[in-house]
Amino acid sequence: MEMGNMIFGHSRGNYSIDRDAWSNVFFDEFIYEINADAYGCINGKCEYENDTFKLKSYDWDSECTCGLEDLIDKWWEDKVHKDDCYQMELIREKIKHGWTIDISGSIERPPQNMNFEKYSKIEDKIYKKLCKKYNLPREGCAVHCTCGLDSSFEEWVKDKNHKSDCRLIQPNFLYKPTGFNIMWYKYALRDSYINQNISLDEFREILRDCVKSYYEDKSKGVIKLIKSITLVSAVFDYDNKHNMECLGILDENNDKVIGTIYFDKEFGIEEFLKNYAIVKIERKEDK
C-alpha cells in the first residue's frame, strides 16, 4: 500500500490488484469506451449510476459519517509510544535535524529554508540508520512501531467496521449484479483493492456488460417512443470489439438523421425494434 494512501487515503479491500494488467483492461475496455477520464468522471460529472453499475471519482473530501473514526480517535487520546520505541527515536532524530512537532505530537515538515533535496537526504540517512538498528525493512520506515502500541490498536480495531452507507468506504466502481467493487487512491486503479477475488477474464466480462448497459441507458435519453409510422435507417458499425452498433434515426422525410440508438448487434435491428415497440421516433435531449 502506498504511504499516502495508508496515512491519508481510504482505498482498502480484501484483495490488491495487479495495477499494470488491470489498468490496461479497465481503461481500454471501459473508461475510454464510455468517454470517462482517468478520475472516473464523464463529461465533468464525477458520479454515474444505472441499473448495472456505479462509477464515481475518488472522494477527496470524504470523511467518516458512521462514528467509527470518532471511536478510533478516542482510543488514541491517551496513548503514546514507549520511549525506546522506533517511533520515538525517529521523532528525536528528526528534531535533532531541524524538524518541528505540531500540537498533536506529530512531526511536521522541516524548516522552510531546507529544500527538498537536502531534507530528503537527511531523512534517508535517518531511516537507514534506524532500520539497521532495529533490524526492520525500509518499507514502512516512517511508521514502524517496536513497543507494541500499534499491535494493540490493530487487535482492538480488527472487528470494528464502518457501516455500509458510511461515506468514507463507498467504492469507486460497483457492479450491481454481483456486488463486485473497486476502491482506488486518487485516480482509477492507483493502489486499488477489490472485494471479490475474480480473474482478469471475469473482470472483462463485467466491463463488457457495463459498457452495454451504459449505451442502452444513454439511448433512453436520446429517443422518445410515440405512435405511428416513421422507419429508421443508416445503420453502421459502432464498436465491433464489443458487439455494439449505432442506429441512425431519420426524420419523417427520410432525408435527415435526427438521433441515434445504441444496441447490441446480437439482437439485430428487427429484434431491437420489436423489443422496444418503435414505430415512430422523435428527438429528445440527452440527459
N, C-alpha and C positions, 0 to 999 in steps of 0.2 A: 504493500500500500504506500502511495506517495505520502511524504511527510505533510504536505499542505492539506491533503485530504484527511489524514489522520487527525490533525490538530483543528483545522477549520471547516473541513468538508463534511458531507453526510452520505457519501456513496458507500453503501455497505450491502452485503448479501451473502448467501450460502456458498457461492462459487465465484471465483475470479475467472476472467476470460482471457484468451489469447488476443490481445489488442490488435496485433497486425492482421491476423487471419479474419477475425470477426469484423474489424473496421472496414476492410475491403468489401466484404459482403454487405454490411449494413449500409454503407454509403452508395455502392454501385447498384445494389438491387432494391434499395428502399428510399434512402434520403434523396438521392438525385432523381429518382423516378417520380417522387411527389413534389419536386421543386422546393425541398426544405433546405435550410442551411446547416452549417456544422453544429449549431447550438440546438437544432430541432425546431426552429421557427419556420413557419410557412407564410410568405408574404407579410412578414413583420409581426405576425401573430404567434406568440410563443406557447400556445396550447391548442391542440386539435383533438377532437374526440368524435368517434362514430360508434356504431354498434359492435364493431370488431376490435378496434384498438384505440389507445390513447397515447398521444405524444406530447411531451412538454419539455421545455428547456430547463436547464439547471436553475434552481431557485436560489438566487444569490441572497435573498433576504429571508430565507426560511428560518424558522425557529420552532422550538418545541411548543405545541399547543395542547399537550395532554398532561403536563405536570411532571413528567419523568426527569427532565433536566433540573427542575427545582429540587427534586429529591436528591439528585446527584450532587448539586451544589451544596446542599445541607450536609451530606455525608462528608464532603471535603472541608467543611468550615473549620474544624479544629484539628485537622490532620496535617502533619509536617513530616518530611523525610528525616531519618536519623542523621546525626552529624557526620557519621562515617559513610554515608550512602554516596554512591556515584553522583547522584543529582546535586547533593550539597557541595561536593568537591568541584563539580563543574561550575556551579554558581560562584564559588570563591575564586576559581581560576579566571573566570571572565571579568569579575570585578577588579581583580588584580591588573587586568589589561585594559581597563577603561570602561567596561560595560556598567550600566546602572540597573537598579532594581525598581520596579514600579510599586505602587501601594499594596498590591496583592501579593508581593513577594516574588513575582516572576521577572526573569531577566528581560530587559528592554534592549533596543538597538544600541550599538556602540556610539561614542561621541560623534557629532555631526562632522567634525573635522577629520574623521578617519574614513578614507574612501573604501569602496567595496573590495578592491584588490587587497588592500592592507589588512582589513579585519577578516577577510576570508582566509588569508594565510595564517593569521593568528588562531582563528577557530580551528583550522586544520591541524595545527600543531597541538592544540589543547585536546582535541578528540583523539588523535593518535596516541598521545601520552596516557590519557585516562583509559582508553580501551585496552591498551597494552597492560597497564597496571592492574585492571580488574579482569583481564582475560575475557573481554567482551567483543562481539563483532562490530565493525564500523557501522553497519546498518542499524539504525535506531540510536546512533551515538548522542543525539540531543535529548533523548527521553529515557535512557537506561535507568533502572532503579535496582539497587542491590540490598535494600533494607527490608523488603517485603511489603512496603506500603501499597505499591501498585498491584501486587498479587492479591492483597486483601481486598482492594477495590474490585478487581476482576471477579473474585469469588462472590462478593456481595451483589454485584450488578448482573451476574450471568443469567439469573432467572427473571430479570426485570426487562420488560419490553415496552416500546411505545405503543399506544393504541393505534389501531389500523387506520384511523382517519387523521392521525397527527400530521401536521403539515411537513414536519421535518423528514418523514420517511416515505413521502409519496414518490413512486417510481417515475423515471423519465420516459419509459416505454412500457406499456402494458398491453398484452394480447389477451383479450377478454375470454375467448373460448376455453382457455386452459389456465388462465391466471399467471402465465409466464411474464416476468417483468425484468427490466434492466434499470440499474441506477448508475449514473456516471458523475464524474467530477468535472465541472466547468463546461466541457463540451462533449459531444457524442462519443462514447466509448473510451474516453480517457479514464484510466483507473476505474474500470467498470466491474460491476458484480451482478450476478443473476440469481434468481431464487429456485430455479429448476435446472438440473444437470442434463441439458439436451445437447445433441450433436449439431455440428455446423449445417448438415443437410436438413435436419429438422428445423433449424433456425431459418434456412432458406424458404422452406415451405410456409412458415409463419409469415415471413415478409411478403411472399407472393400473395398470400391471402389478404394481407393488409393493403397492398397496392391495389388489388382488385376492388376491395371494399371502398378504398378512397375514391376511385374514379366512378364507381357506382353511386356513391354518395354525392360526388361532385355533379354528376349528371342530373340528379334530382333537383339541384338548384338552377339548372340551365333550361329545363323544359317544363312545360305545363300541359297536362293532358286535357283536351276538351273534345267536344263532339265533332263528328262528320269529316270529311274527306281529304285531306292532302297527304300524298305519299312522300316518302323520304328517299334520298338518293345520295350519290357522291360518297360511296364507301371507300375507305383506303386504310392501309395498314397503319396502325399507330405504334405498336411495340411487339414485334414478333417474339422477342425473348420471353415476354410474359403473357403471350397469347391474348393480347388486348387489341381491339380495333377502335377506330373512331368513325362514327356515322355522321356525315354532314346532313343537315336538315334544310330542305329547300322551302322557299315561300310558296304561296298558292299558285304563282305563275311559273314555278319551276325554273326561275332564272337568277335566284339569289340565295346563297347559303345564309340562313338566319340563326343557326345554332348547331351544336354538336352533342352527340351522345357517346359515351364510352361504354363498351360492353365486352364481354368475354367471347372470344372467337369460337369457343367450343359450342356455344348455343346457336350461333348463326343468326342471320338477320331475321328470318321468319319467326324463329323461336323467340327471339328478343321482343319483336313486335307483339307476338301473341301473349307473352307473359305480362307485358306492360299495357296491353289493350290500347295501343297507339293508333288512332285514326286521323288525328289532326294535331299539329304541334305549333305552339307559338312561343316566342322568345320570353324568357323570364330572367331577371337579374340574378347573376350568380352570387350566392351568399358566401 
